[in-house]
Amino acid sequence: KAEVARLHVPSERVFYIPNAIDISVLPPSYERAQVSQMVAFCPSCALMGYVGRLSVEKGVGYLIDAMAEVRANQADIHLLVVGEGNQREQLQERVGSLGLSEAVTFLGERADARQIIGALDVLVLPSLTEGLPNVVLEAFAYKTPVVATAVGGVPELVIDGETGWLVPPRDPHALAQAILDALSNPEEARRRAENAYKHLLENFT
């Protein structure tokens, strides 16, 4: 909207309609046991996930690097990567080179991605560029805590300290620290997730 205004379009001709979702049609989230049938991970492990394209602008490589730091601090955690794209092979090689093959599972493109989001302990969006991401709205709807990068329209959704954790892009250490904070403070994670749900209901339905 600001960019259009800089191009001297009269303000009365500019309309901003954010992305929105209808939470009444969302399928129920999976239980942890249902996810464990898809993926072999320890029952007590924390479960974090990424859902989206596997392309450069999504920054998944930075999440993989962050995962190495997370695992160095907390061994009982598993990462699900849901989605497909031209970076998959490269990302899988990076997982192998970091010794994370048993801690990261690539599920490919899934029709039930939303239900998987609902079963996560934290959703991570490490993007380098974004609009107003639907995947964050879906996480809010399921009250899944969110760690995301401060790019594009993401800060309209993820308000650091209130509705999630917001970190700079291209910073695996900041990602790792936010993920660890979310996982080690479940009460705070629940508080932010509840705030996120209210934020969704008030602004993005």
Accessible surface in RSA format (square Angstrom, percent):
REM  Atomic radii and reference values for relative SASA: ProtOr
REM  Chains: A
REM  Algorithm: Lee & Richards
REM  Probe-radius: 1.40
REM  Slices: 20
REM RES _ NUM      All-atoms   Total-Side   Main-Chain    Non-polar    All polar
REM                ABS   REL    ABS   REL    ABS   REL    ABS   REL    ABS   REL
RES LYS A   1   154.18  75.2 111.38  68.3  42.81 101.9  64.47  58.0  89.71  95.6
RES ALA A   2    65.54  60.3  54.05  83.4  11.49  26.1  60.31  84.9   5.23  13.8
RES GLU A   3    97.64  56.1  96.18  72.8   1.45   3.5  51.75 100.1  45.88  37.5
RES VAL A   4    58.18  38.3  58.18  52.7   0.00   0.0  58.18  50.6   0.00   0.0
RES ALA A   5    58.46  53.8  45.93  70.9  12.53  28.5  46.56  65.6  11.90  31.5
RES ARG A   6   154.79  65.0 135.26  69.0  19.52  46.5  73.79 100.8  81.00  49.1
RES LEU A   7   120.32  67.0 100.38  71.8  19.94  50.1 102.47  72.0  17.85  48.0
RES HIS A   8   165.45  90.4 138.40  96.2  27.05  69.2  99.52 102.6  65.93  76.7
RES VAL A   9    55.10  36.3  46.10  41.7   9.00  21.7  48.40  42.1   6.71  18.2
RES PRO A  10    62.00  45.2  50.06  45.6  11.94  43.4  62.00  51.2   0.00   0.0
RES SER A  11    94.36  79.7  76.80 102.5  17.56  40.5  50.81 108.2  43.55  61.0
RES GLU A  12   131.00  75.2 106.58  80.6  24.42  58.2  68.47 132.4  62.53  51.1
RES ARG A  13   175.22  73.6 153.44  78.2  21.77  51.8  36.59  50.0 138.63  84.0
RES VAL A  14    26.44  17.4  12.77  11.6  13.67  32.9  15.51  13.5  10.92  29.6
RES PHE A  15   165.66  82.9 133.95  83.0  31.71  82.5 136.78  82.9  28.88  82.7
RES TYR A  16   108.66  50.7  81.61  46.4  27.06  70.4  82.88  62.3  25.78  31.8
RES ILE A  17   153.04  87.1 128.02  95.4  25.01  60.3 128.69  92.7  24.34  66.1
RES PRO A  18    40.63  29.6  31.86  29.0   8.77  31.9  34.14  28.2   6.49  40.4
RES ASN A  19    62.66  43.2  55.48  53.6   7.19  17.3   8.80  21.2  53.87  52.1
RES ALA A  20    51.15  47.0  24.94  38.5  26.21  59.6  25.17  35.4  25.98  68.8
RES ILE A  21    16.07   9.1   7.34   5.5   8.73  21.0  15.94  11.5   0.13   0.4
RES ASP A  22    80.71  56.5  68.75  68.4  11.95  28.3  33.18  78.1  47.52  47.4
RES ILE A  23    52.97  30.1  40.07  29.9  12.90  31.1  40.07  28.9  12.90  35.0
RES SER A  24    94.98  80.3  54.85  73.2  40.13  92.5  53.70 114.4  41.28  57.8
RES VAL A  25   102.73  67.6  77.82  70.5  24.91  60.0  84.92  73.8  17.81  48.3
RES LEU A  26    27.57  15.4   8.37   6.0  19.20  48.3   8.38   5.9  19.20  51.7
RES PRO A  27    43.92  32.0  36.92  33.7   7.01  25.5  43.11  35.6   0.81   5.0
RES PRO A  28   110.65  80.6  98.57  89.9  12.08  43.9 109.69  90.6   0.96   6.0
RES SER A  29    42.99  36.3  27.81  37.1  15.18  35.0   0.86   1.8  42.13  59.0
RES TYR A  30    39.23  18.3  34.15  19.4   5.07  13.2  14.64  11.0  24.59  30.3
RES GLU A  31   121.97  70.0 119.97  90.8   2.00   4.8  43.53  84.2  78.43  64.0
RES ARG A  32    73.06  30.7  66.33  33.8   6.73  16.0  42.22  57.7  30.83  18.7
RES ALA A  33    64.91  59.7  57.78  89.2   7.13  16.2  62.23  87.6   2.68   7.1
RES GLN A  34    76.28  42.7  74.03  54.1   2.26   5.4  26.79  57.0  49.50  37.5
RES VAL A  35     0.00   0.0   0.00   0.0   0.00   0.0   0.00   0.0   0.00   0.0
RES SER A  36    45.06  38.1  30.63  40.9  14.43  33.2  17.23  36.7  27.83  39.0
RES GLN A  37   154.69  86.5 115.30  84.3  39.40  93.8  43.72  93.1 110.97  84.2
RES MET A  38    60.21  31.2  23.41  15.5  36.80  87.6  32.59  27.7  27.62  36.6
RES VAL A  39     5.62   3.7   1.63   1.5   3.99   9.6   5.17   4.5   0.45   1.2
RES ALA A  40   100.11  92.0  69.02 106.5  31.09  70.7  77.95 109.8  22.16  58.7
RES PHE A  41    24.51  12.3   1.10   0.7  23.41  60.9  11.86   7.2  12.65  36.2
RES CYS A  42    53.12  40.2  41.28  46.0  11.83  27.8  39.11  99.1  14.01  15.1
RES PRO A  43   127.24  92.7 106.07  96.7  21.18  77.0 111.21  91.8  16.04  99.7
RES SER A  44    94.63  80.0  65.35  87.2  29.28  67.4  55.42 118.0  39.21  54.9
RES CYS A  45    12.65   9.6  10.22  11.4   2.44   5.7   0.00   0.0  12.65  13.6
RES ALA A  46    16.49  15.2  10.54  16.3   5.94  13.5  14.77  20.8   1.71   4.5
RES LEU A  47     0.00   0.0   0.00   0.0   0.00   0.0   0.00   0.0   0.00   0.0
RES MET A  48     0.00   0.0   0.00   0.0   0.00   0.0   0.00   0.0   0.00   0.0
RES GLY A  49     0.68   0.8   0.00   N/A   0.68   0.8   0.68   1.9   0.00   0.0
RES TYR A  50     0.16   0.1   0.16   0.1   0.00   0.0   0.03   0.0   0.12   0.2
RES VAL A  51    19.92  13.1  16.92  15.3   3.00   7.2  16.92  14.7   3.00   8.1
RES GLY A  52    24.35  30.0   0.00   N/A  24.35  30.0  23.95  65.7   0.39   0.9
RES ARG A  53   133.05  55.9 129.42  66.0   3.63   8.6  64.05  87.5  69.00  41.8
RES LEU A  54     0.06   0.0   0.06   0.0   0.00   0.0   0.06   0.0   0.00   0.0
RES SER A  55    17.31  14.6  17.13  22.9   0.18   0.4  17.13  36.5   0.18   0.3
RES VAL A  56    99.01  65.1  94.77  85.8   4.24  10.2  95.75  83.2   3.26   8.8
RES GLU A  57    54.89  31.5  52.77  39.9   2.13   5.1  30.54  59.1  24.36  19.9
RES LYS A  58    24.51  12.0  24.51  15.0   0.00   0.0   2.07   1.9  22.44  23.9
RES GLY A  59     3.11   3.8   0.00   N/A   3.11   3.8   3.11   8.5   0.00   0.0
RES VAL A  60     0.17   0.1   0.00   0.0   0.17   0.4   0.00   0.0   0.17   0.5
RES GLY A  61    24.87  30.7   0.00   N/A  24.87  30.7  22.18  60.9   2.69   6.0
RES TYR A  62    67.28  31.4  66.66  37.9   0.62   1.6  37.29  28.0  29.99  37.0
RES LEU A  63     0.00   0.0   0.00   0.0   0.00   0.0   0.00   0.0   0.00   0.0
RES ILE A  64     0.00   0.0   0.00   0.0   0.00   0.0   0.00   0.0   0.00   0.0
RES ASP A  65    43.00  30.1  35.23  35.1   7.77  18.4  10.35  24.4  32.65  32.6
RES ALA A  66     0.09   0.1   0.00   0.0   0.09   0.2   0.09   0.1   0.00   0.0
RES MET A  67     0.00   0.0   0.00   0.0   0.00   0.0   0.00   0.0   0.00   0.0
RES ALA A  68    30.85  28.4  22.53  34.8   8.33  18.9  23.78  33.5   7.08  18.7
RES GLU A  69    48.05  27.6  41.72  31.6   6.32  15.0  29.49  57.0  18.56  15.1
RES VAL A  70     0.00   0.0   0.00   0.0   0.00   0.0   0.00   0.0   0.00   0.0
RES ARG A  71    76.49  32.1  66.76  34.0   9.73  23.2   8.62  11.8  67.87  41.1
RES ALA A  72    89.67  82.5  43.95  67.8  45.72 104.0  56.48  79.5  33.19  87.9
RES ASN A  73    99.04  68.3  59.46  57.5  39.57  95.3  13.46  32.4  85.57  82.7
RES GLN A  74    43.24  24.2  38.64  28.2   4.60  11.0  19.49  41.5  23.75  18.0
RES ALA A  75    71.15  65.4  61.29  94.6   9.86  22.4  61.38  86.4   9.77  25.9
RES ASP A  76    65.28  45.7  61.14  60.9   4.14   9.8  25.02  58.9  40.26  40.2
RES ILE A  77     1.19   0.7   0.00   0.0   1.19   2.9   0.00   0.0   1.19   3.2
RES HIS A  78     7.65   4.2   7.65   5.3   0.00   0.0   3.06   3.2   4.59   5.3
RES LEU A  79     0.00   0.0   0.00   0.0   0.00   0.0   0.00   0.0   0.00   0.0
RES LEU A  80     0.23   0.1   0.23   0.2   0.00   0.0   0.23   0.2   0.00   0.0
RES VAL A  81     0.00   0.0   0.00   0.0   0.00   0.0   0.00   0.0   0.00   0.0
RES VAL A  82     2.78   1.8   2.61   2.4   0.16   0.4   2.61   2.3   0.16   0.4
RES GLY A  83     8.37  10.3   0.00   N/A   8.37  10.3   7.83  21.5   0.54   1.2
RES GLU A  84    74.58  42.8  63.97  48.4  10.62  25.3  43.24  83.6  31.34  25.6
RES GLY A  85    30.36  37.4   0.00   N/A  30.36  37.4  22.59  62.0   7.77  17.4
RES ASN A  86   138.17  95.3  94.77  91.6  43.40 104.5  48.38 116.4  89.79  86.8
RES GLN A  87    24.12  13.5  23.81  17.4   0.31   0.7   5.53  11.8  18.59  14.1
RES ARG A  88    60.70  25.5  60.57  30.9   0.13   0.3  18.71  25.6  41.98  25.4
RES GLU A  89   124.14  71.3 121.71  92.1   2.43   5.8  45.20  87.4  78.94  64.5
RES GLN A  90   112.63  63.0 107.47  78.5   5.16  12.3  34.53  73.5  78.10  59.2
RES LEU A  91     4.61   2.6   4.51   3.2   0.10   0.3   4.61   3.2   0.00   0.0
RES GLN A  92    72.66  40.6  63.82  46.6   8.84  21.0  20.47  43.6  52.19  39.6
RES GLU A  93   110.50  63.4  98.08  74.2  12.43  29.6  48.64  94.1  61.86  50.5
RES ARG A  94   101.18  42.5  97.20  49.6   3.97   9.5  31.14  42.6  70.03  42.4
RES VAL A  95     6.31   4.2   6.31   5.7   0.00   0.0   6.31   5.5   0.00   0.0
RES GLY A  96    39.24  48.4   0.00   N/A  39.24  48.4  22.20  60.9  17.03  38.1
RES SER A  97    85.75  72.5  40.99  54.7  44.77 103.1  51.90 110.5  33.85  47.4
RES LEU A  98    58.22  32.4  33.80  24.2  24.42  61.4  38.96  27.4  19.26  51.8
RES GLY A  99    65.07  80.2   0.00   N/A  65.07  80.2  35.66  97.9  29.41  65.9
RES LEU A 100     8.52   4.7   7.92   5.7   0.60   1.5   8.52   6.0   0.00   0.0
RES SER A 101    76.24  64.4  56.85  75.9  19.39  44.7  41.39  88.1  34.85  48.8
RES GLU A 102   161.64  92.8 138.15 104.5  23.50  56.0  59.21 114.5 102.44  83.6
RES ALA A 103     1.36   1.3   0.21   0.3   1.15   2.6   1.20   1.7   0.17   0.4
RES VAL A 104     9.46   6.2   0.00   0.0   9.46  22.8   0.00   0.0   9.46  25.7
RES THR A 105    34.81  24.8  31.46  31.9   3.35   8.0  25.94  34.8   8.86  13.4
RES PHE A 106    27.74  13.9   9.75   6.0  17.99  46.8   9.75   5.9  17.99  51.5
RES LEU A 107    30.68  17.1  12.12   8.7  18.56  46.7  15.91  11.2  14.76  39.7
RES GLY A 108     6.90   8.5   0.00   N/A   6.90   8.5   6.81  18.7   0.09   0.2
RES GLU A 109   145.73  83.7 117.79  89.1  27.93  66.5  41.85  80.9 103.88  84.8
RES ARG A 110    75.45  31.7  58.70  29.9  16.75  39.9  13.54  18.5  61.91  37.5
RES ALA A 111   121.54 111.7  69.17 106.7  52.37 119.1  82.03 115.5  39.51 104.7
RES ASP A 112    22.97  16.1  20.15  20.1   2.82   6.7  15.86  37.3   7.11   7.1
RES ALA A 113    17.79  16.4  17.59  27.1   0.20   0.5  17.59  24.8   0.20   0.5
RES ARG A 114    85.64  36.0  84.67  43.2   0.97   2.3  25.17  34.4  60.48  36.7
RES GLN A 115    35.18  19.7  35.18  25.7   0.00   0.0   0.00   0.0  35.18  26.7
RES ILE A 116     0.38   0.2   0.38   0.3   0.00   0.0   0.38   0.3   0.00   0.0
RES ILE A 117     0.37   0.2   0.37   0.3   0.00   0.0   0.37   0.3   0.00   0.0
RES GLY A 118    18.18  22.4   0.00   N/A  18.18  22.4   0.06   0.2  18.12  40.6
RES ALA A 119    10.56   9.7   0.00   0.0  10.56  24.0   6.95   9.8   3.60   9.5
RES LEU A 120    11.46   6.4   0.60   0.4  10.87  27.3   0.61   0.4  10.85  29.2
RES ASP A 121    51.84  36.3  41.91  41.7   9.94  23.5  12.07  28.4  39.77  39.7
RES VAL A 122     0.00   0.0   0.00   0.0   0.00   0.0   0.00   0.0   0.00   0.0
RES LEU A 123     0.72   0.4   0.72   0.5   0.00   0.0   0.72   0.5   0.00   0.0
RES VAL A 124     0.49   0.3   0.00   0.0   0.49   1.2   0.00   0.0   0.49   1.3
RES LEU A 125     2.55   1.4   2.55   1.8   0.00   0.0   2.55   1.8   0.00   0.0
RES PRO A 126     0.74   0.5   0.11   0.1   0.63   2.3   0.11   0.1   0.63   3.9
RES SER A 127     0.00   0.0   0.00   0.0   0.00   0.0   0.00   0.0   0.00   0.0
RES LEU A 128    30.15  16.8  16.26  11.6  13.89  34.9  16.26  11.4  13.89  37.4
RES THR A 129    76.66  54.5  72.04  73.0   4.62  11.0  43.68  58.7  32.98  49.9
RES GLU A 130    27.36  15.7   8.41   6.4  18.95  45.1   7.49  14.5  19.87  16.2
RES GLY A 131    50.13  61.8   0.00   N/A  50.13  61.8  40.48 111.1   9.65  21.6
RES LEU A 132    20.79  11.6  12.99   9.3   7.79  19.6  12.99   9.1   7.79  21.0
RES PRO A 133    10.58   7.7   2.80   2.6   7.78  28.3  10.58   8.7   0.00   0.0
RES ASN A 134    72.23  49.8  66.71  64.5   5.51  13.3  15.35  36.9  56.88  55.0
RES VAL A 135    20.09  13.2  16.55  15.0   3.54   8.5  16.98  14.8   3.12   8.4
RES VAL A 136     0.00   0.0   0.00   0.0   0.00   0.0   0.00   0.0   0.00   0.0
RES LEU A 137     0.00   0.0   0.00   0.0   0.00   0.0   0.00   0.0   0.00   0.0
RES GLU A 138    20.66  11.9  20.66  15.6   0.00   0.0   0.00   0.0  20.66  16.9
RES ALA A 139     0.00   0.0   0.00   0.0   0.00   0.0   0.00   0.0   0.00   0.0
RES PHE A 140     0.89   0.4   0.55   0.3   0.34   0.9   0.89   0.5   0.00   0.0
RES ALA A 141    15.11  13.9   0.37   0.6  14.74  33.5   0.37   0.5  14.74  39.1
RES TYR A 142    38.56  18.0  17.14   9.8  21.42  55.7  22.05  16.6  16.51  20.3
RES LYS A 143    87.11  42.5  73.18  44.9  13.92  33.1  36.30  32.7  50.81  54.1
RES THR A 144     3.53   2.5   0.86   0.9   2.67   6.4   1.28   1.7   2.25   3.4
RES PRO A 145    17.30  12.6  14.81  13.5   2.49   9.0  17.30  14.3   0.00   0.0
RES VAL A 146     0.94   0.6   0.56   0.5   0.38   0.9   0.56   0.5   0.38   1.0
RES VAL A 147     0.00   0.0   0.00   0.0   0.00   0.0   0.00   0.0   0.00   0.0
RES ALA A 148     0.00   0.0   0.00   0.0   0.00   0.0   0.00   0.0   0.00   0.0
RES THR A 149     1.26   0.9   1.26   1.3   0.00   0.0   1.26   1.7   0.00   0.0
RES ALA A 150    45.64  42.0  26.57  41.0  19.07  43.4  26.57  37.4  19.07  50.5
RES VAL A 151    16.57  10.9  10.89   9.9   5.68  13.7  16.57  14.4   0.00   0.0
RES GLY A 152    58.71  72.4   0.00   N/A  58.71  72.4  26.68  73.2  32.03  71.7
RES GLY A 153    12.87  15.9   0.00   N/A  12.87  15.9   9.82  27.0   3.04   6.8
RES VAL A 154     0.00   0.0   0.00   0.0   0.00   0.0   0.00   0.0   0.00   0.0
RES PRO A 155    55.44  40.4  44.63  40.7  10.81  39.3  45.00  37.2  10.44  64.9
RES GLU A 156    83.02  47.7  69.96  52.9  13.06  31.1  42.67  82.5  40.35  32.9
RES LEU A 157     0.00   0.0   0.00   0.0   0.00   0.0   0.00   0.0   0.00   0.0
RES VAL A 158     0.08   0.1   0.00   0.0   0.08   0.2   0.00   0.0   0.08   0.2
RES ILE A 159    74.49  42.4  71.85  53.5   2.64   6.4  74.49  53.6   0.00   0.0
RES ASP A 160    85.11  59.6  64.77  64.5  20.33  48.1  16.82  39.6  68.29  68.1
RES GLY A 161    23.26  28.7   0.00   N/A  23.26  28.7  19.58  53.7   3.68   8.2
RES GLU A 162    83.88  48.2  83.88  63.5   0.00   0.0  30.44  58.9  53.44  43.6
RES THR A 163     7.11   5.1   5.42   5.5   1.69   4.0   5.42   7.3   1.69   2.6
RES GLY A 164     0.46   0.6   0.00   N/A   0.46   0.6   0.46   1.3   0.00   0.0
RES TRP A 165    12.76   5.1  12.76   6.2   0.00   0.0  12.34   6.6   0.42   0.7
RES LEU A 166    39.18  21.8  22.46  16.1  16.71  42.0  22.63  15.9  16.54  44.5
RES VAL A 167    13.21   8.7  10.44   9.4   2.77   6.7  13.21  11.5   0.00   0.0
RES PRO A 168    74.88  54.6  70.96  64.7   3.91  14.2  74.01  61.1   0.87   5.4
RES PRO A 169    41.52  30.3  32.42  29.6   9.10  33.1  32.42  26.8   9.10  56.5
RES ARG A 170   139.84  58.7 118.94  60.6  20.90  49.8  40.65  55.6  99.20  60.1
RES ASP A 171    46.85  32.8  44.42  44.2   2.43   5.7   8.80  20.7  38.05  37.9
RES PRO A 172    37.89  27.6  37.89  34.5   0.00   0.0  37.89  31.3   0.00   0.0
RES HIS A 173   106.76  58.3 105.25  73.2   1.51   3.9  75.85  78.2  30.91  36.0
RES ALA A 174    20.72  19.1  14.53  22.4   6.19  14.1  19.35  27.3   1.37   3.6
RES LEU A 175     1.88   1.0   1.88   1.3   0.00   0.0   1.88   1.3   0.00   0.0
RES ALA A 176     0.00   0.0   0.00   0.0   0.00   0.0   0.00   0.0   0.00   0.0
RES GLN A 177    81.61  45.6  77.12  56.4   4.49  10.7  29.13  62.0  52.48  39.8
RES ALA A 178     8.54   7.8   3.69   5.7   4.84  11.0   7.90  11.1   0.64   1.7
RES ILE A 179     0.00   0.0   0.00   0.0   0.00   0.0   0.00   0.0   0.00   0.0
RES LEU A 180    24.05  13.4  23.80  17.0   0.25   0.6  23.99  16.8   0.06   0.2
RES ASP A 181    55.27  38.7  51.20  51.0   4.08   9.6  17.81  41.9  37.46  37.4
RES ALA A 182     4.04   3.7   0.87   1.3   3.18   7.2   0.92   1.3   3.12   8.3
RES LEU A 183    30.48  17.0   7.64   5.5  22.84  57.4  10.14   7.1  20.34  54.7
RES SER A 184    75.74  64.0  46.19  61.6  29.55  68.1  45.25  96.4  30.49  42.7
RES ASN A 185    59.50  41.0  56.17  54.3   3.34   8.0   9.71  23.4  49.80  48.1
RES PRO A 186    74.25  54.1  70.40  64.2   3.85  14.0  73.88  61.0   0.37   2.3
RES GLU A 187   133.82  76.8 126.44  95.7   7.38  17.6  41.54  80.3  92.28  75.3
RES GLU A 188    49.90  28.6  45.17  34.2   4.73  11.3  25.23  48.8  24.67  20.1
RES ALA A 189     7.12   6.5   7.12  11.0   0.00   0.0   7.12  10.0   0.00   0.0
RES ARG A 190   143.91  60.4 142.32  72.6   1.58   3.8  70.83  96.8  73.07  44.3
RES ARG A 191   100.14  42.0  92.71  47.3   7.43  17.7  66.86  91.4  33.28  20.2
RES ARG A 192    26.81  11.3  26.81  13.7   0.01   0.0   0.69   0.9  26.12  15.8
RES ALA A 193     4.96   4.6   2.96   4.6   2.01   4.6   4.87   6.9   0.10   0.3
RES GLU A 194    72.33  41.5  72.33  54.7   0.00   0.0  31.83  61.6  40.50  33.1
RES ASN A 195    35.50  24.5  31.65  30.6   3.86   9.3   8.97  21.6  26.53  25.6
RES ALA A 196     1.70   1.6   1.70   2.6   0.00   0.0   1.70   2.4   0.00   0.0
RES TYR A 197    51.88  24.2  51.88  29.5   0.00   0.0  23.12  17.4  28.76  35.5
RES LYS A 198   117.58  57.4 116.58  71.5   1.01   2.4  67.97  61.2  49.61  52.8
RES HIS A 199    31.74  17.3  29.27  20.3   2.48   6.3  22.29  23.0   9.46  11.0
RES LEU A 200     0.00   0.0   0.00   0.0   0.00   0.0   0.00   0.0   0.00   0.0
RES LEU A 201    76.96  42.9  59.24  42.4  17.73  44.6  59.41  41.7  17.55  47.2
RES GLU A 202   135.27  77.7  99.29  75.1  35.99  85.7  42.79  82.8  92.48  75.5
RES ASN A 203    74.50  51.4  52.17  50.4  22.33  53.8  15.76  37.9  58.74  56.8
RES PHE A 204    10.07   5.0   9.63   6.0   0.45   1.2  10.03   6.1   0.05   0.1
RES THR A 205    94.62  67.3  46.03  46.7  48.58 115.8  36.16  48.6  58.45  88.4
END  Absolute sums over single chains surface
CHAIN  1 A     9924.3       7781.1       2143.2       5339.2       4585.0
END  Absolute sums over all chains
TOTAL          9924.3       7781.1       2143.2       5339.2       4585.0
